[in-house]
Amino acid sequence: MVKLTEFADHPAKRFRLIPEWPLVSKVLYLGTFVMLAMLTQYFVNAADTFMIGRLDDPQEATASAAALGLGMPLYWAVGGFFAAISYGTQAMTGRRYAEGDDAQAGQVLFNAMFVAVFAGALGITIGWFGSPIAMGYLAEASEQQKQLGTVYVQLRALGIGAMVVTFAFKAFFDGIGRTYVHLLAAVVMNVFNIGLNYLLIYGNEPLGIPAMKVAGAGMASMLSTYLGLAIMVGMSLRPRYNKRFGFFKLHNFDRRVMGNIIKLMLPAGSATLILMTGFLLFFKFVGQIDAAEGTSNTYSAATKILMDTAAICFMPLLAFGTATATAVSQSLGAGKANLAARYAWDSVRVGILAMIPLGIVFWMFPEQLISLWAPNDPSVAVAGATSLRLIAVSLPMLVVGLVLSQSLYGAGANTYVMVAEGLLHFGCLVPLSWFLGPYLGFGLEGIWTAALIYIHGLGIAMGVKFLAKGWRTIKL
């Protein structure tokens, strides 16, 4: 068991460059399991792009990658909104656990499961019926992008229910410091997804499986989500957890707890929805450049690959942010607000140090990295090389923005994060990407320059809020 609140509650020293190793080691321990779990989840999504990019027909491979570029954020816009149940569940679980009340910690999960089942069903309905409408509006690069993207999103949407309930379980286990539980589920999911991807995307004649291509990618990812849920439920039924926390008891039903979970879910989910809507419009403007220049999905495919490449950075950052959120919530539950702040800032320091070598690699070898995703169409690597260098420049501020936003979720400052994301997306990212891209004609580099400015704005907004200290007094 990792005890996060054993340290003294003294304020952090100002302008300290070297992290406190005792604190960092705790976050690294928790964060490593979360990071590995998120990386395996990343591979579930990245496997789709990686395998689709190796279809024999280069034009079809590029169009399919462009379809995934819109399909993935559209799926997360719906699923991520409801999966934000995890933020409230984790913050409340961490507080109750740090207070030594195992029964109430278990009560949080019971009520979170109740909310998740209904939220997941609603997510499936919205995803299935809304995706054709959304893709019809967003797909600008080609008709093929729209058709393939719709099929992919509808199949992935069938797994939203499993994803939402899984996130409720994940949040509970993360909140009590058992971050390795979701890692186990994620590893099995990933292995299953890659194998099924191979069979369904390319087909297998001896087994009588036709090549389903993009549809096969969507179906494999959807089925792997249900496998992950089954593993998480099975882990919760183990006596060491079920007996101690008493999850599955009807007397745990509490409208107040449920209301608090929903209260924290809505702003966090809205922030995710805002984030994904901004990215969808971002992709729409890229598609407009494809359509105007007649590049047949090239820029859209490059943008999808840039997102997947950048995810190698921001997925681990989200993982350490999640671990830091656990440290923040438990520290606040123990009445140690200064300790919570030290955990957050030390995580930022470690994250920046980790991103420096990755940024150097992105800067020096952009075309080679992009070609790993799209080996059959060299024009995609050429189109995205300069933009990958822009991503490299933005990595330090990406650390600040992501780690501190997760820390604020751990403190319960969900509404601030939602408002900040909304203002930055619709006041900066969306209008500026349109202005620098399609309007002024600076192409893909203009659009990614807007993204760089947005990332710096996010880092400043989260840093200012965390320095203001108002998050220390939020009651959950």
C-alpha positions as a Markdown table, in Angstrom:
| # | Residue | x | y | z |
|---|---|---|---|---|
| 1 | Met | 0.0 | 0.0 | 0.0 |
| 2 | Val | 1.3 | 3.4 | -1.0 |
| 3 | Lys | 0.7 | 6.0 | 1.8 |
| 4 | Leu | 0.5 | 9.4 | 0.2 |
| 5 | Thr | -0.2 | 11.6 | 3.2 |
| 6 | Glu | 2.7 | 10.7 | 5.5 |
| 7 | Phe | 4.7 | 13.8 | 4.8 |
| 8 | Ala | 4.8 | 17.1 | 6.6 |
| 9 | Asp | 2.4 | 19.9 | 5.4 |
| 10 | His | 5.0 | 22.6 | 4.9 |
| 11 | Pro | 4.8 | 25.0 | 1.9 |
| 12 | Ala | 6.9 | 24.4 | -1.2 |
| 13 | Lys | 10.1 | 26.3 | -1.7 |
| 14 | Arg | 9.8 | 28.9 | -4.4 |
| 15 | Phe | 11.8 | 28.6 | -7.7 |
| 16 | Arg | 12.9 | 25.1 | -6.8 |
| 17 | Leu | 14.1 | 23.2 | -10.0 |
| 18 | Ile | 14.8 | 19.8 | -8.4 |
| 19 | Pro | 11.7 | 17.8 | -7.3 |
| 20 | Glu | 11.4 | 16.3 | -3.9 |
| 21 | Trp | 12.3 | 12.7 | -4.5 |
| 22 | Pro | 10.2 | 11.2 | -1.7 |
| 23 | Leu | 7.0 | 12.8 | -3.2 |
| 24 | Val | 8.0 | 12.1 | -6.7 |
| 25 | Ser | 8.6 | 8.4 | -6.0 |
| 26 | Lys | 5.1 | 8.0 | -4.7 |
| 27 | Val | 3.6 | 9.7 | -7.8 |
| 28 | Leu | 5.9 | 7.7 | -10.1 |
| 29 | Tyr | 4.8 | 4.5 | -8.5 |
| 30 | Leu | 1.1 | 5.2 | -8.9 |
| 31 | Gly | 1.7 | 6.9 | -12.2 |
| 32 | Thr | 3.6 | 4.1 | -13.8 |
| 33 | Phe | 0.7 | 1.7 | -13.5 |
| 34 | Val | -1.7 | 4.4 | -14.8 |
| 35 | Met | 0.7 | 5.3 | -17.6 |
| 36 | Leu | 1.1 | 1.7 | -18.7 |
| 37 | Ala | -2.7 | 1.3 | -18.6 |
| 38 | Met | -3.2 | 4.5 | -20.7 |
| 39 | Leu | -0.4 | 3.5 | -23.1 |
| 40 | Thr | -2.2 | 0.2 | -23.7 |
| 41 | Gln | -5.4 | 2.1 | -24.2 |
| 42 | Tyr | -3.5 | 4.3 | -26.6 |
| 43 | Phe | -2.3 | 1.2 | -28.5 |
| 44 | Val | -6.0 | 0.1 | -28.8 |
| 45 | Asn | -6.7 | 3.4 | -30.7 |
| 46 | Ala | -3.3 | 3.7 | -32.4 |
| 47 | Ala | -3.5 | 0.1 | -33.7 |
| 48 | Asp | -6.4 | 1.2 | -35.8 |
| 49 | Thr | -4.3 | 3.9 | -37.5 |
| 50 | Phe | -1.2 | 1.8 | -37.7 |
| 51 | Met | -2.9 | -1.2 | -39.4 |
| 52 | Ile | -5.2 | 0.9 | -41.6 |
| 53 | Gly | -2.1 | 2.8 | -42.9 |
| 54 | Arg | -0.8 | -0.5 | -44.2 |
| 55 | Leu | -3.7 | -1.3 | -46.5 |
| 56 | Asp | -2.4 | -2.3 | -50.0 |
| 57 | Asp | -4.1 | 0.6 | -51.8 |
| 58 | Pro | -2.3 | 3.9 | -50.8 |
| 59 | Gln | -5.3 | 6.0 | -51.6 |
| 60 | Glu | -7.7 | 3.9 | -49.6 |
| 61 | Ala | -5.2 | 3.8 | -46.7 |
| 62 | Thr | -4.9 | 7.6 | -46.7 |
| 63 | Ala | -8.7 | 8.1 | -46.9 |
| 64 | Ser | -9.2 | 5.6 | -44.1 |
| 65 | Ala | -6.7 | 7.5 | -41.9 |
| 66 | Ala | -8.5 | 10.7 | -42.6 |
| 67 | Ala | -11.8 | 9.0 | -41.6 |
| 68 | Leu | -10.2 | 7.9 | -38.3 |
| 69 | Gly | -9.0 | 11.5 | -37.8 |
| 70 | Leu | -12.6 | 12.6 | -37.5 |
| 71 | Gly | -14.0 | 9.4 | -36.1 |
| 72 | Met | -11.8 | 9.1 | -33.0 |
| 73 | Pro | -12.5 | 12.5 | -31.5 |
| 74 | Leu | -16.2 | 12.2 | -32.4 |
| 75 | Tyr | -16.3 | 8.9 | -30.5 |
| 76 | Trp | -14.5 | 10.5 | -27.5 |
| 77 | Ala | -16.7 | 13.6 | -27.7 |
| 78 | Val | -19.7 | 11.4 | -26.8 |
| 79 | Gly | -18.0 | 8.6 | -24.8 |
| 80 | Gly | -15.7 | 11.0 | -23.0 |
| 81 | Phe | -18.5 | 13.2 | -21.8 |
| 82 | Phe | -20.1 | 10.3 | -20.0 |
| 83 | Ala | -16.8 | 8.7 | -19.0 |
| 84 | Ala | -16.1 | 11.9 | -17.0 |
| 85 | Ile | -17.9 | 10.1 | -14.2 |
| 86 | Ser | -14.4 | 9.1 | -13.3 |
| 87 | Tyr | -13.4 | 12.5 | -12.2 |
| 88 | Gly | -16.0 | 12.9 | -9.4 |
| 89 | Thr | -15.7 | 9.2 | -8.5 |
| 90 | Gln | -11.9 | 9.4 | -8.1 |
| 91 | Ala | -11.9 | 12.7 | -6.1 |
| 92 | Met | -14.7 | 11.5 | -3.7 |
| 93 | Thr | -13.1 | 8.0 | -3.3 |
| 94 | Gly | -9.8 | 9.6 | -2.5 |
| 95 | Arg | -11.3 | 11.9 | 0.1 |
| 96 | Arg | -13.3 | 9.1 | 1.9 |
| 97 | Tyr | -10.3 | 6.7 | 1.7 |
| 98 | Ala | -7.9 | 9.2 | 3.2 |
| 99 | Glu | -10.5 | 9.9 | 6.0 |
| 100 | Gly | -10.4 | 6.2 | 6.8 |
| 101 | Asp | -14.0 | 5.5 | 5.9 |
| 102 | Asp | -13.9 | 2.4 | 3.7 |
| 103 | Ala | -17.7 | 1.9 | 3.7 |
| 104 | Gln | -18.3 | 5.3 | 2.3 |
| 105 | Ala | -15.5 | 4.8 | -0.3 |
| 106 | Gly | -17.4 | 1.7 | -1.4 |
| 107 | Gln | -20.6 | 3.6 | -1.4 |
| 108 | Val | -19.1 | 6.0 | -4.0 |
| 109 | Leu | -18.5 | 3.2 | -6.4 |
| 110 | Phe | -21.9 | 1.7 | -6.0 |
| 111 | Asn | -23.6 | 5.0 | -6.9 |
| 112 | Ala | -21.1 | 5.7 | -9.6 |
| 113 | Met | -22.0 | 2.3 | -11.2 |
| 114 | Phe | -25.7 | 3.2 | -11.1 |
| 115 | Val | -25.1 | 6.5 | -12.9 |
| 116 | Ala | -22.7 | 4.9 | -15.3 |
| 117 | Val | -25.2 | 2.3 | -16.6 |
| 118 | Phe | -27.7 | 4.9 | -17.5 |
| 119 | Ala | -25.1 | 7.3 | -18.8 |
| 120 | Gly | -23.6 | 4.6 | -21.0 |
| 121 | Ala | -26.9 | 3.6 | -22.5 |
| 122 | Leu | -27.6 | 7.3 | -23.4 |
| 123 | Gly | -24.1 | 7.5 | -24.9 |
| 124 | Ile | -24.7 | 4.5 | -27.1 |
| 125 | Thr | -27.9 | 6.0 | -28.4 |
| 126 | Ile | -26.4 | 9.4 | -29.1 |
| 127 | Gly | -23.3 | 7.9 | -30.7 |
| 128 | Trp | -25.2 | 5.6 | -33.1 |
| 129 | Phe | -27.8 | 8.0 | -34.3 |
| 130 | Gly | -25.8 | 11.2 | -34.1 |
| 131 | Ser | -22.6 | 10.1 | -35.9 |
| 132 | Pro | -24.0 | 10.2 | -39.5 |
| 133 | Ile | -25.2 | 13.7 | -38.9 |
| 134 | Ala | -22.0 | 14.9 | -37.3 |
| 135 | Met | -19.8 | 13.2 | -40.0 |
| 136 | Gly | -22.0 | 14.8 | -42.7 |
| 137 | Tyr | -21.1 | 18.2 | -41.3 |
| 138 | Leu | -17.5 | 17.7 | -40.4 |
| 139 | Ala | -16.1 | 15.6 | -43.3 |
| 140 | Glu | -14.7 | 18.1 | -45.8 |
| 141 | Ala | -11.8 | 16.2 | -47.4 |
| 142 | Ser | -13.8 | 13.7 | -49.4 |
| 143 | Glu | -17.0 | 11.7 | -49.6 |
| 144 | Gln | -15.0 | 8.6 | -48.8 |
| 145 | Gln | -13.8 | 10.1 | -45.6 |
| 146 | Lys | -17.4 | 10.8 | -44.5 |
| 147 | Gln | -18.7 | 7.3 | -45.4 |
| 148 | Leu | -15.8 | 5.4 | -43.7 |
| 149 | Gly | -15.9 | 7.7 | -40.7 |
| 150 | Thr | -19.6 | 7.1 | -40.1 |
| 151 | Val | -19.2 | 3.3 | -40.1 |
| 152 | Tyr | -16.2 | 3.5 | -37.8 |
| 153 | Val | -17.9 | 5.8 | -35.2 |
| 154 | Gln | -21.2 | 3.8 | -35.1 |
| 155 | Leu | -19.4 | 0.6 | -34.4 |
| 156 | Arg | -17.2 | 2.2 | -31.7 |
| 157 | Ala | -20.3 | 3.8 | -30.2 |
| 158 | Leu | -21.7 | 0.4 | -29.4 |
| 159 | Gly | -18.9 | 0.1 | -26.8 |
| 160 | Ile | -19.6 | 3.4 | -25.0 |
| 161 | Gly | -21.7 | 1.8 | -22.3 |
| 162 | Ala | -18.9 | -0.6 | -21.4 |
| 163 | Met | -16.3 | 2.2 | -21.5 |
| 164 | Val | -18.3 | 4.4 | -19.1 |
| 165 | Val | -18.9 | 1.7 | -16.5 |
| 166 | Thr | -15.2 | 0.7 | -16.8 |
| 167 | Phe | -14.1 | 4.3 | -16.0 |
| 168 | Ala | -16.2 | 4.2 | -12.9 |
| 169 | Phe | -14.4 | 1.2 | -11.6 |
| 170 | Lys | -11.0 | 2.6 | -12.8 |
| 171 | Ala | -11.7 | 5.8 | -10.9 |
| 172 | Phe | -12.4 | 3.9 | -7.6 |
| 173 | Phe | -9.3 | 1.8 | -7.8 |
| 174 | Asp | -7.2 | 4.9 | -8.7 |
| 175 | Gly | -8.7 | 6.8 | -5.8 |
| 176 | Ile | -7.6 | 4.2 | -3.3 |
| 177 | Gly | -4.1 | 3.9 | -4.9 |
| 178 | Arg | -4.6 | 0.6 | -6.6 |
| 179 | Thr | -3.7 | 2.0 | -10.1 |
| 180 | Tyr | -2.4 | -1.4 | -11.2 |
| 181 | Val | -5.9 | -2.9 | -11.4 |
| 182 | His | -6.8 | -1.0 | -14.6 |
| 183 | Leu | -3.4 | -1.8 | -16.0 |
| 184 | Leu | -4.2 | -5.5 | -15.9 |
| 185 | Ala | -7.4 | -5.0 | -17.7 |
| 186 | Ala | -5.8 | -2.6 | -20.2 |
| 187 | Val | -3.0 | -5.1 | -21.1 |
| 188 | Val | -5.5 | -7.9 | -21.8 |
| 189 | Met | -7.7 | -5.5 | -23.8 |
| 190 | Asn | -4.8 | -4.4 | -25.9 |
| 191 | Val | -3.5 | -7.8 | -26.8 |
| 192 | Phe | -7.1 | -8.9 | -27.7 |
| 193 | Asn | -7.7 | -5.8 | -29.8 |
| 194 | Ile | -4.5 | -6.1 | -31.8 |
| 195 | Gly | -5.2 | -9.7 | -32.6 |
| 196 | Leu | -8.8 | -9.1 | -33.5 |
| 197 | Asn | -7.8 | -6.0 | -35.5 |
| 198 | Tyr | -5.5 | -8.1 | -37.6 |
| 199 | Leu | -8.2 | -10.6 | -38.4 |
| 200 | Leu | -11.0 | -8.2 | -39.1 |
| 201 | Ile | -9.1 | -5.4 | -40.9 |
| 202 | Tyr | -7.2 | -7.7 | -43.3 |
| 203 | Gly | -9.4 | -10.7 | -43.2 |
| 204 | Asn | -8.5 | -14.4 | -42.9 |
| 205 | Glu | -9.6 | -16.7 | -45.8 |
| 206 | Pro | -9.0 | -20.0 | -44.0 |
| 207 | Leu | -11.2 | -18.9 | -41.1 |
| 208 | Gly | -13.8 | -17.4 | -43.5 |
| 209 | Ile | -13.3 | -13.9 | -42.2 |
| 210 | Pro | -13.6 | -11.2 | -44.9 |
| 211 | Ala | -11.4 | -8.1 | -44.9 |
| 212 | Met | -13.5 | -5.4 | -43.2 |
| 213 | Lys | -10.9 | -2.7 | -43.2 |
| 214 | Val | -12.1 | 0.4 | -41.3 |
| 215 | Ala | -15.3 | -1.4 | -40.1 |
| 216 | Gly | -13.1 | -4.2 | -38.7 |
| 217 | Ala | -11.0 | -1.7 | -36.8 |
| 218 | Gly | -14.2 | -0.3 | -35.2 |
| 219 | Met | -15.6 | -3.6 | -34.3 |
| 220 | Ala | -12.4 | -4.9 | -32.8 |
| 221 | Ser | -12.0 | -1.9 | -30.6 |
| 222 | Met | -15.6 | -2.1 | -29.5 |
| 223 | Leu | -15.4 | -5.7 | -28.5 |
| 224 | Ser | -12.2 | -5.2 | -26.6 |
| 225 | Thr | -13.9 | -2.6 | -24.5 |
| 226 | Tyr | -16.4 | -5.1 | -23.2 |
| 227 | Leu | -13.6 | -7.5 | -22.3 |
| 228 | Gly | -12.0 | -4.7 | -20.3 |
| 229 | Leu | -15.2 | -4.2 | -18.4 |
| 230 | Ala | -15.6 | -7.9 | -17.5 |
| 231 | Ile | -12.0 | -7.9 | -16.1 |
| 232 | Met | -12.7 | -4.8 | -13.9 |
| 233 | Val | -15.9 | -6.3 | -12.5 |
| 234 | Gly | -14.1 | -9.5 | -11.8 |
| 235 | Met | -11.4 | -7.7 | -9.9 |
| 236 | Ser | -14.0 | -5.8 | -7.8 |
| 237 | Leu | -15.6 | -9.1 | -6.8 |
| 238 | Arg | -12.4 | -10.4 | -5.2 |
| 239 | Pro | -12.9 | -10.7 | -1.4 |
| 240 | Arg | -10.0 | -8.3 | -0.6 |
| 241 | Tyr | -12.0 | -5.5 | -2.2 |
| 242 | Asn | -15.7 | -6.6 | -2.0 |
| 243 | Lys | -15.6 | -7.5 | 1.7 |
| 244 | Arg | -13.6 | -4.5 | 2.7 |
| 245 | Phe | -15.6 | -1.8 | 0.8 |
| 246 | Gly | -18.9 | -3.6 | 0.5 |
| 247 | Phe | -19.7 | -2.3 | -3.0 |
| 248 | Phe | -22.7 | -4.4 | -4.0 |
| 249 | Lys | -25.2 | -3.6 | -1.2 |
| 250 | Leu | -28.5 | -2.0 | -1.9 |
| 251 | His | -28.4 | 0.2 | 1.2 |
| 252 | Asn | -25.4 | 2.0 | -0.5 |
| 253 | Phe | -27.9 | 3.8 | -2.7 |
| 254 | Asp | -27.7 | 7.4 | -1.8 |
| 255 | Arg | -29.2 | 10.2 | -3.8 |
| 256 | Arg | -26.8 | 12.7 | -2.2 |
| 257 | Val | -23.7 | 10.8 | -3.2 |
| 258 | Met | -25.1 | 10.2 | -6.7 |
| 259 | Gly | -25.9 | 13.9 | -7.0 |
| 260 | Asn | -22.4 | 14.9 | -6.1 |
| 261 | Ile | -21.0 | 12.4 | -8.7 |
| 262 | Ile | -23.2 | 13.9 | -11.4 |
| 263 | Lys | -22.4 | 17.4 | -10.2 |
| 264 | Leu | -18.7 | 16.8 | -10.7 |
| 265 | Met | -19.2 | 14.8 | -13.8 |
| 266 | Leu | -21.1 | 17.4 | -15.8 |
| 267 | Pro | -18.4 | 20.1 | -15.8 |
| 268 | Ala | -15.6 | 17.6 | -16.4 |
| 269 | Gly | -17.7 | 15.9 | -19.2 |
| 270 | Ser | -18.4 | 19.3 | -20.7 |
| 271 | Ala | -14.7 | 20.1 | -20.7 |
| 272 | Thr | -14.1 | 16.9 | -22.6 |
| 273 | Leu | -16.9 | 17.6 | -25.0 |
| 274 | Ile | -15.5 | 21.1 | -25.6 |
| 275 | Leu | -12.1 | 19.7 | -26.1 |
| 276 | Met | -13.2 | 17.2 | -28.6 |
| 277 | Thr | -15.5 | 19.6 | -30.4 |
| 278 | Gly | -12.6 | 22.0 | -30.8 |
| 279 | Phe | -10.5 | 19.2 | -32.3 |
| 280 | Leu | -13.3 | 18.1 | -34.6 |
| 281 | Leu | -13.6 | 21.7 | -36.0 |
| 282 | Phe | -9.8 | 21.7 | -36.2 |
| 283 | Phe | -10.0 | 18.6 | -38.4 |
| 284 | Lys | -12.8 | 20.1 | -40.4 |
| 285 | Phe | -10.6 | 23.1 | -41.3 |
| 286 | Val | -7.8 | 20.7 | -42.3 |
| 287 | Gly | -10.3 | 18.9 | -44.6 |
| 288 | Gln | -11.1 | 22.2 | -46.2 |
| 289 | Ile | -7.5 | 22.6 | -47.1 |
| 290 | Asp | -7.5 | 19.1 | -48.6 |
| 291 | Ala | -10.6 | 19.9 | -50.6 |
| 292 | Ala | -9.2 | 23.3 | -51.8 |
| 293 | Glu | -5.9 | 22.0 | -52.9 |
| 294 | Gly | -7.1 | 18.7 | -54.2 |
| 295 | Thr | -4.7 | 16.7 | -52.1 |
| 296 | Ser | -7.1 | 13.7 | -51.6 |
| 297 | Asn | -7.1 | 13.4 | -47.8 |
| 298 | Thr | -3.4 | 13.9 | -47.4 |
| 299 | Tyr | -3.5 | 16.7 | -44.9 |
| 300 | Ser | -6.3 | 15.1 | -42.9 |
| 301 | Ala | -4.4 | 11.8 | -42.8 |
| 302 | Ala | -1.2 | 13.7 | -41.7 |
| 303 | Thr | -3.2 | 15.4 | -38.9 |
| 304 | Lys | -4.5 | 12.1 | -37.6 |
| 305 | Ile | -1.0 | 10.7 | -37.5 |
| 306 | Leu | 0.3 | 13.9 | -35.8 |
| 307 | Met | -2.3 | 13.5 | -33.1 |
| 308 | Asp | -1.4 | 9.9 | -32.6 |
| 309 | Thr | 2.3 | 10.8 | -32.4 |
| 310 | Ala | 1.7 | 13.6 | -29.9 |
| 311 | Ala | -0.4 | 11.1 | -27.9 |
| 312 | Ile | 2.9 | 9.3 | -27.1 |
| 313 | Cys | 3.5 | 12.4 | -25.0 |
| 314 | Phe | 0.2 | 13.5 | -23.6 |
| 315 | Met | -1.1 | 10.0 | -22.7 |
| 316 | Pro | 1.8 | 9.5 | -20.1 |
| 317 | Leu | 1.2 | 13.1 | -19.0 |
| 318 | Leu | -2.5 | 12.4 | -18.4 |
| 319 | Ala | -1.4 | 9.2 | -16.5 |
| 320 | Phe | 0.9 | 11.1 | -14.2 |
| 321 | Gly | -1.8 | 13.8 | -13.9 |
| 322 | Thr | -4.3 | 11.1 | -12.8 |
| 323 | Ala | -1.8 | 9.8 | -10.2 |
| 324 | Thr | -1.2 | 13.3 | -9.0 |
| 325 | Ala | -5.0 | 13.9 | -8.7 |
| 326 | Thr | -5.1 | 10.9 | -6.3 |
| 327 | Ala | -2.2 | 12.4 | -4.3 |
| 328 | Val | -4.0 | 15.8 | -4.3 |
| 329 | Ser | -7.4 | 14.5 | -3.3 |
| 330 | Gln | -5.9 | 12.3 | -0.5 |
| 331 | Ser | -3.7 | 15.1 | 0.8 |
| 332 | Leu | -6.7 | 17.4 | 0.9 |
| 333 | Gly | -8.7 | 14.7 | 2.7 |
| 334 | Ala | -6.0 | 14.5 | 5.3 |
| 335 | Gly | -6.0 | 18.3 | 5.7 |
| 336 | Lys | -2.6 | 18.8 | 4.1 |
| 337 | Ala | -3.2 | 21.4 | 1.3 |
| 338 | Asn | 0.5 | 22.4 | 1.1 |
| 339 | Leu | 1.4 | 18.8 | 0.5 |
| 340 | Ala | -1.2 | 18.6 | -2.2 |
| 341 | Ala | 0.4 | 21.6 | -3.9 |
| 342 | Arg | 3.9 | 20.1 | -3.6 |
| 343 | Tyr | 2.7 | 16.9 | -5.3 |
| 344 | Ala | 1.3 | 18.8 | -8.2 |
| 345 | Trp | 4.3 | 21.1 | -8.9 |
| 346 | Asp | 6.8 | 18.2 | -8.5 |
| 347 | Ser | 4.8 | 16.2 | -11.1 |
| 348 | Val | 5.1 | 19.2 | -13.5 |
| 349 | Arg | 8.9 | 19.3 | -12.9 |
| 350 | Val | 9.3 | 15.6 | -13.7 |
| 351 | Gly | 7.0 | 15.8 | -16.7 |
| 352 | Ile | 9.0 | 18.7 | -18.3 |
| 353 | Leu | 12.3 | 16.7 | -17.8 |
| 354 | Ala | 10.7 | 13.7 | -19.4 |
| 355 | Met | 9.4 | 15.6 | -22.4 |
| 356 | Ile | 12.8 | 17.2 | -23.4 |
| 357 | Pro | 14.3 | 14.2 | -25.1 |
| 358 | Leu | 11.0 | 13.4 | -26.8 |
| 359 | Gly | 10.8 | 16.9 | -28.1 |
| 360 | Ile | 14.3 | 16.6 | -29.5 |
| 361 | Val | 13.4 | 13.4 | -31.4 |
| 362 | Phe | 10.3 | 15.0 | -32.8 |
| 363 | Trp | 12.3 | 18.0 | -34.0 |
| 364 | Met | 15.1 | 16.0 | -35.6 |
| 365 | Phe | 13.2 | 13.1 | -37.3 |
| 366 | Pro | 9.7 | 14.3 | -38.2 |
| 367 | Glu | 9.3 | 12.7 | -41.6 |
| 368 | Gln | 10.8 | 9.4 | -40.4 |
| 369 | Leu | 8.3 | 9.2 | -37.5 |
| 370 | Ile | 5.3 | 10.0 | -39.6 |
| 371 | Ser | 6.4 | 7.4 | -42.2 |
| 372 | Leu | 6.1 | 4.7 | -39.5 |
| 373 | Trp | 2.3 | 5.3 | -39.6 |
| 374 | Ala | 1.9 | 5.8 | -43.4 |
| 375 | Pro | 4.6 | 3.8 | -45.2 |
| 376 | Asn | 2.7 | 3.5 | -48.4 |
| 377 | Asp | 2.1 | 7.2 | -49.1 |
| 378 | Pro | 5.2 | 9.4 | -48.8 |
| 379 | Ser | 3.2 | 12.6 | -49.3 |
| 380 | Val | 1.7 | 12.3 | -45.9 |
| 381 | Ala | 5.1 | 12.5 | -44.1 |
| 382 | Val | 6.1 | 15.5 | -46.2 |
| 383 | Ala | 2.8 | 17.3 | -45.4 |
| 384 | Gly | 3.1 | 16.8 | -41.6 |
| 385 | Ala | 6.8 | 17.3 | -40.9 |
| 386 | Thr | 6.9 | 21.0 | -40.0 |
| 387 | Ser | 3.8 | 20.6 | -37.9 |
| 388 | Leu | 5.4 | 17.9 | -35.8 |
| 389 | Arg | 8.3 | 20.3 | -35.1 |
| 390 | Leu | 5.6 | 22.8 | -33.8 |
| 391 | Ile | 4.3 | 20.1 | -31.5 |
| 392 | Ala | 7.9 | 19.6 | -30.2 |
| 393 | Val | 8.1 | 23.2 | -29.2 |
| 394 | Ser | 4.9 | 23.1 | -27.2 |
| 395 | Leu | 5.7 | 20.1 | -25.1 |
| 396 | Pro | 6.8 | 21.9 | -21.9 |
| 397 | Met | 3.6 | 23.9 | -21.7 |
| 398 | Leu | 1.6 | 20.8 | -22.5 |
| 399 | Val | 3.0 | 19.3 | -19.3 |
| 400 | Val | 1.9 | 22.3 | -17.2 |
| 401 | Gly | -1.6 | 22.3 | -18.7 |
| 402 | Leu | -2.4 | 18.6 | -18.5 |
| 403 | Val | -0.8 | 17.8 | -15.1 |
| 404 | Leu | -2.3 | 20.8 | -13.4 |
| 405 | Ser | -5.8 | 20.4 | -15.0 |
| 406 | Gln | -5.9 | 16.8 | -13.6 |
| 407 | Ser | -4.7 | 18.0 | -10.2 |
| 408 | Leu | -7.5 | 20.5 | -10.2 |
| 409 | Tyr | -10.0 | 17.7 | -11.0 |
| 410 | Gly | -8.5 | 15.9 | -8.0 |
| 411 | Ala | -9.3 | 19.0 | -5.8 |
| 412 | Gly | -12.8 | 19.3 | -7.2 |
| 413 | Ala | -12.3 | 22.4 | -9.3 |
| 414 | Asn | -14.0 | 20.9 | -12.3 |
| 415 | Thr | -16.0 | 23.9 | -13.2 |
| 416 | Tyr | -12.9 | 26.1 | -13.6 |
| 417 | Val | -11.3 | 23.6 | -15.9 |
| 418 | Met | -14.5 | 23.4 | -18.0 |
| 419 | Val | -14.8 | 27.2 | -18.4 |
| 420 | Ala | -11.1 | 27.6 | -19.2 |
| 421 | Glu | -11.2 | 24.8 | -21.8 |
| 422 | Gly | -14.3 | 26.4 | -23.4 |
| 423 | Leu | -12.8 | 29.9 | -23.6 |
| 424 | Leu | -9.5 | 28.6 | -25.0 |
| 425 | His | -11.2 | 26.3 | -27.6 |
| 426 | Phe | -13.8 | 28.6 | -28.9 |
| 427 | Gly | -12.0 | 31.9 | -28.2 |
| 428 | Cys | -8.6 | 30.7 | -29.5 |
| 429 | Leu | -8.1 | 27.3 | -31.1 |
| 430 | Val | -11.1 | 27.2 | -33.4 |
| 431 | Pro | -11.2 | 30.7 | -34.7 |
| 432 | Leu | -7.4 | 31.0 | -34.9 |
| 433 | Ser | -7.0 | 27.7 | -36.7 |
| 434 | Trp | -9.6 | 28.8 | -39.3 |
| 435 | Phe | -8.0 | 32.2 | -39.6 |
| 436 | Leu | -4.4 | 31.0 | -40.1 |
| 437 | Gly | -5.4 | 27.9 | -42.1 |
| 438 | Pro | -8.2 | 28.1 | -44.7 |
| 439 | Tyr | -8.7 | 31.9 | -44.5 |
| 440 | Leu | -5.1 | 33.3 | -44.8 |
| 441 | Gly | -3.8 | 30.2 | -46.6 |
| 442 | Phe | -0.9 | 29.2 | -44.3 |
| 443 | Gly | -2.0 | 25.6 | -44.7 |
| 444 | Leu | -1.4 | 22.8 | -42.2 |
| 445 | Glu | 1.4 | 24.8 | -40.5 |
| 446 | Gly | -1.0 | 27.7 | -39.9 |
| 447 | Ile | -3.5 | 25.4 | -38.2 |
| 448 | Trp | -0.9 | 23.8 | -36.0 |
| 449 | Thr | 0.5 | 27.2 | -35.0 |
| 450 | Ala | -3.0 | 27.9 | -33.6 |
| 451 | Ala | -2.7 | 24.6 | -31.6 |
| 452 | Leu | 0.6 | 25.7 | -30.2 |
| 453 | Ile | -0.9 | 29.0 | -29.1 |
| 454 | Tyr | -3.8 | 27.1 | -27.5 |
| 455 | Ile | -1.5 | 24.8 | -25.6 |
| 456 | His | 0.5 | 27.7 | -24.1 |
| 457 | Gly | -2.8 | 29.4 | -23.1 |
| 458 | Leu | -3.9 | 26.2 | -21.4 |
| 459 | Gly | -0.7 | 26.0 | -19.4 |
| 460 | Ile | -1.0 | 29.6 | -18.3 |
| 461 | Ala | -4.7 | 29.2 | -17.3 |
| 462 | Met | -4.0 | 26.1 | -15.2 |
| 463 | Gly | -0.9 | 27.5 | -13.6 |
| 464 | Val | -2.6 | 30.7 | -12.6 |
| 465 | Lys | -5.5 | 28.8 | -11.0 |
| 466 | Phe | -3.2 | 26.5 | -9.1 |
| 467 | Leu | -1.1 | 29.4 | -7.8 |
| 468 | Ala | -4.3 | 31.2 | -6.6 |
| 469 | Lys | -4.9 | 28.5 | -3.9 |
| 470 | Gly | -8.8 | 28.7 | -4.0 |
| 471 | Trp | -8.9 | 25.0 | -4.9 |
| 472 | Arg | -7.6 | 24.2 | -1.4 |
| 473 | Thr | -10.9 | 24.9 | 0.3 |
| 474 | Ile | -13.3 | 23.1 | -2.0 |
| 475 | Lys | -15.5 | 20.6 | -0.1 |
| 476 | Leu | -16.6 | 17.3 | -1.6 |
